């Protein structure tokens, strides 16, 4: 995998994770207003984004698992950080949405 390919995948991860984060925060705002149908749609869309980010991440992991060295740079580190914080946010917002449903 070339450095350019790795950077493009890194930007994909950042983009998908950022989209998920935005949708999750909007879902929480909808939950606060009692708009649970819209909230659920946004959470489902966020999950799709996170799945796409995870798929991109797995593409890199497969290359490395096949013995090809991967040059971890700042962009990939940022992408991994972005994905992990978005996954954590999903868990936290899921709990908050459950609280608003009650």
Secondary structure, DSSP 8 states (H G I E B T S, - for coil): --HHHHHHHHHHHHHHHHHHHHHHHHHHHHHHTT-HHHHHHHHHHHHHHHHHHHHHHHHHHHHHHTT------HHHHHHHHHHHHHHHHHHHHHHHHHHHH-
